[in-house]
Amino acid sequence: MNAWGMSIGSDFNELSSSTRVAYFTDMRSLGCSWVRFDASWATIQEAGSGTWNWIRLDELVDEAHNIGLSVMLIPAYAPTWAAPNGLKPCYPYDVTTYRDFVNGLVAHYYPK
């Protein structure tokens, strides 16, 4: 059996839960078994390195899993506190803080 899926842009996160579930359901009906979306570092740790806000991403992951989709998360989008002079790069400026974020992301989602 071939496993294939779809990639979703970050705007998907702003849709209502019912709309996202409808899209996930359509993906399954098309034969998708995977969905890929961003794990926004800027959203999850917006308030700083010691903070974790999993609410929005947990909703997305749970919705996908409830429909029967496996999830591939792409850690992306550095928060302004992790960038030089408050710039907002899409890439990490400091590898150590990015590593800490990715380690936290894996620790949180690996069990799922």
Phi and psi restraints in degrees (value plus and minus 20) as a CYANA .aco file:
   2 ASN   PHI    -106.9   -66.9
   2 ASN   PSI     111.2   151.2
   3 ALA   PHI    -118.6   -78.6
   3 ALA   PSI     108.2   148.2
   4 TRP   PHI    -163.8  -123.8
   4 TRP   PSI     146.6   186.6
   5 GLY   PHI    -177.4  -137.4
   5 GLY   PSI    -183.0  -143.0
   6 MET   PHI    -151.6  -111.6
   6 MET   PSI     134.8   174.8
   7 SER   PHI    -128.2   -88.2
   7 SER   PSI     116.3   156.3
   8 ILE   PHI    -135.1   -95.1
   8 ILE   PSI     117.9   157.9
   9 GLY   PHI     -96.3   -56.3
   9 GLY   PSI     145.4   185.4
  10 SER   PHI     -86.0   -46.0
  10 SER   PSI     -41.8    -1.8
  11 ASP   PHI     -83.4   -43.4
  11 ASP   PSI     -42.9    -2.9
  12 PHE   PHI     -77.3   -37.3
  12 PHE   PSI     -54.6   -14.6
  13 ASN   PHI     -80.5   -40.5
  13 ASN   PSI     -46.2    -6.2
  14 GLU   PHI    -105.8   -65.8
  14 GLU   PSI     -27.5    12.5
  15 LEU   PHI     -93.1   -53.1
  15 LEU   PSI     139.3   179.3
  16 SER   PHI     -87.5   -47.5
  16 SER   PSI     137.4   177.4
  17 SER   PHI     -78.0   -38.0
  17 SER   PSI     -63.5   -23.5
  18 SER   PHI     -84.0   -44.0
  18 SER   PSI     -55.9   -15.9
  19 THR   PHI     -89.8   -49.8
  19 THR   PSI     -62.6   -22.6
  20 ARG   PHI     -82.0   -42.0
  20 ARG   PSI     -63.7   -23.7
  21 VAL   PHI     -81.5   -41.5
  21 VAL   PSI     -59.8   -19.8
  22 ALA   PHI     -81.6   -41.6
  22 ALA   PSI     -62.8   -22.8
  23 TYR   PHI     -84.4   -44.4
  23 TYR   PSI     -64.7   -24.7
  24 PHE   PHI     -80.5   -40.5
  24 PHE   PSI     -61.1   -21.1
  25 THR   PHI     -82.3   -42.3
  25 THR   PSI     -62.7   -22.7
  26 ASP   PHI     -81.9   -41.9
  26 ASP   PSI     -60.4   -20.4
  27 MET   PHI     -80.2   -40.2
  27 MET   PSI     -64.9   -24.9
  28 ARG   PHI     -83.1   -43.1
  28 ARG   PSI     -60.7   -20.7
  29 SER   PHI     -86.7   -46.7
  29 SER   PSI     -42.6    -2.6
  30 LEU   PHI    -103.8   -63.8
  30 LEU   PSI     -25.8    14.2
  31 GLY   PHI      80.7   120.7
  31 GLY   PSI     -14.8    25.2
  32 CYS   PHI     -88.0   -48.0
  32 CYS   PSI     123.2   163.2
  33 SER   PHI    -139.8   -99.8
  33 SER   PSI     -27.9    12.1
  34 TRP   PHI    -150.8  -110.8
  34 TRP   PSI     130.7   170.7
  35 VAL   PHI    -156.1  -116.1
  35 VAL   PSI     119.3   159.3
  36 ARG   PHI    -137.7   -97.7
  36 ARG   PSI     109.1   149.1
  37 PHE   PHI    -168.6  -128.6
  37 PHE   PSI     146.3   186.3
  38 ASP   PHI     -95.1   -55.1
  38 ASP   PSI     124.4   164.4
  39 ALA   PHI    -126.8   -86.8
  39 ALA   PSI      76.6   116.6
  40 SER   PHI     -92.9   -52.9
  40 SER   PSI      89.4   129.4
  41 TRP   PHI     -78.9   -38.9
  41 TRP   PSI     -58.8   -18.8
  42 ALA   PHI     -82.2   -42.2
  42 ALA   PSI     -49.7    -9.7
  43 THR   PHI    -105.7   -65.7
  43 THR   PSI     -65.3   -25.3
  44 ILE   PHI     -88.2   -48.2
  44 ILE   PSI     -57.2   -17.2
  45 GLN   PHI    -143.2  -103.2
  45 GLN   PSI      23.5    63.5
  46 GLU   PHI     -77.3   -37.3
  46 GLU   PSI     -58.3   -18.3
  47 ALA   PHI    -106.7   -66.7
  47 ALA   PSI     -23.1    16.9
  48 GLY   PHI     116.9   156.9
  48 GLY   PSI     152.0   192.0
  49 SER   PHI     -86.3   -46.3
  49 SER   PSI     -44.9    -4.9
  50 GLY   PHI    -111.3   -71.3
  50 GLY   PSI     -15.6    24.4
  51 THR   PHI    -129.8   -89.8
  51 THR   PSI     128.9   168.9
  52 TRP   PHI    -159.0  -119.0
  52 TRP   PSI     101.2   141.2
  53 ASN   PHI    -140.3  -100.3
  53 ASN   PSI      76.8   116.8
  54 TRP   PHI    -112.6   -72.6
  54 TRP   PSI     -23.7    16.3
  55 ILE   PHI     -72.5   -32.5
  55 ILE   PSI     -77.3   -37.3
  56 ARG   PHI     -84.6   -44.6
  56 ARG   PSI     -66.1   -26.1
  57 LEU   PHI     -88.6   -48.6
  57 LEU   PSI     -56.5   -16.5
  58 ASP   PHI     -78.8   -38.8
  58 ASP   PSI     -62.0   -22.0
  59 GLU   PHI     -78.9   -38.9
  59 GLU   PSI     -67.6   -27.6
  60 LEU   PHI     -83.1   -43.1
  60 LEU   PSI     -67.3   -27.3
  61 VAL   PHI     -83.2   -43.2
  61 VAL   PSI     -65.1   -25.1
  62 ASP   PHI     -83.5   -43.5
  62 ASP   PSI     -62.1   -22.1
  63 GLU   PHI     -80.6   -40.6
  63 GLU   PSI     -65.3   -25.3
  64 ALA   PHI     -83.4   -43.4
  64 ALA   PSI     -66.7   -26.7
  65 HIS   PHI     -81.9   -41.9
  65 HIS   PSI     -59.9   -19.9
  66 ASN   PHI     -83.5   -43.5
  66 ASN   PSI     -45.1    -5.1
  67 ILE   PHI    -108.0   -68.0
  67 ILE   PSI     -32.1     7.9
  68 GLY   PHI      80.3   120.3
  68 GLY   PSI      -3.0    37.0
  69 LEU   PHI    -117.3   -77.3
  69 LEU   PSI     118.0   158.0
  70 SER   PHI    -102.6   -62.6
  70 SER   PSI     133.4   173.4
  71 VAL   PHI    -139.1   -99.1
  71 VAL   PSI     114.7   154.7
  72 MET   PHI    -134.4   -94.4
  72 MET   PSI      96.6   136.6
  73 LEU   PHI    -117.3   -77.3
  73 LEU   PSI     118.5   158.5
  74 ILE   PHI    -132.9   -92.9
  74 ILE   PSI      88.5   128.5
  75 PRO   PHI     -89.4   -49.4
  75 PRO   PSI     103.6   143.6
  76 ALA   PHI    -173.6  -133.6
  76 ALA   PSI     148.4   188.4
  77 TYR   PHI      47.7    87.7
  77 TYR   PSI      67.2   107.2
  78 ALA   PHI     -83.9   -43.9
  78 ALA   PSI     121.2   161.2
  79 PRO   PHI     -94.8   -54.8
  79 PRO   PSI     141.0   181.0
  80 THR   PHI     -82.1   -42.1
  80 THR   PSI     -52.4   -12.4
  81 TRP   PHI     -86.9   -46.9
  81 TRP   PSI     -40.5    -0.5
  82 ALA   PHI    -116.2   -76.2
  82 ALA   PSI     -13.0    27.0
  83 ALA   PHI    -134.2   -94.2
  83 ALA   PSI     132.6   172.6
  84 PRO   PHI     -85.8   -45.8
  84 PRO   PSI     112.8   152.8
  85 ASN   PHI      36.3    76.3
  85 ASN   PSI       7.2    47.2
  86 GLY   PHI      54.0    94.0
  86 GLY   PSI      -7.9    32.1
  87 LEU   PHI     -85.1   -45.1
  87 LEU   PSI     140.4   180.4
  88 LYS   PHI    -138.9   -98.9
  88 LYS   PSI      59.4    99.4
  89 PRO   PHI     -99.2   -59.2
  89 PRO   PSI     137.5   177.5
  90 CYS   PHI    -101.5   -61.5
  90 CYS   PSI     -35.1     4.9
  91 TYR   PHI    -126.6   -86.6
  91 TYR   PSI     138.0   178.0
  92 PRO   PHI     -95.2   -55.2
  92 PRO   PSI     120.5   160.5
  93 TYR   PHI    -107.1   -67.1
  93 TYR   PSI     -61.8   -21.8
  94 ASP   PHI    -132.6   -92.6
  94 ASP   PSI      94.6   134.6
  95 VAL   PHI     -80.8   -40.8
  95 VAL   PSI     -53.5   -13.5
  96 THR   PHI     -85.2   -45.2
  96 THR   PSI     -66.4   -26.4
  97 THR   PHI     -88.2   -48.2
  97 THR   PSI     -55.7   -15.7
  98 TYR   PHI     -85.2   -45.2
  98 TYR   PSI     -63.0   -23.0
  99 ARG   PHI     -78.4   -38.4
  99 ARG   PSI     -64.3   -24.3
 100 ASP   PHI     -81.6   -41.6
 100 ASP   PSI     -60.0   -20.0
 101 PHE   PHI     -83.9   -43.9
 101 PHE   PSI     -68.4   -28.4
 102 VAL   PHI     -82.9   -42.9
 102 VAL   PSI     -60.1   -20.1
 103 ASN   PHI     -80.7   -40.7
 103 ASN   PSI     -62.4   -22.4
 104 GLY   PHI     -84.7   -44.7
 104 GLY   PSI     -59.8   -19.8
 105 LEU   PHI     -81.8   -41.8
 105 LEU   PSI     -66.8   -26.8
 106 VAL   PHI     -84.8   -44.8
 106 VAL   PSI     -64.8   -24.8
 107 ALA   PHI     -80.2   -40.2
 107 ALA   PSI     -56.9   -16.9
 108 HIS   PHI     -94.8   -54.8
 108 HIS   PSI     -62.5   -22.5
 109 TYR   PHI    -119.4   -79.4
 109 TYR   PSI     -38.9     1.1
 110 TYR   PHI     -75.9   -35.9
 110 TYR   PSI     -63.5   -23.5
 111 PRO   PHI     -80.9   -40.9
 111 PRO   PSI     -43.2    -3.2
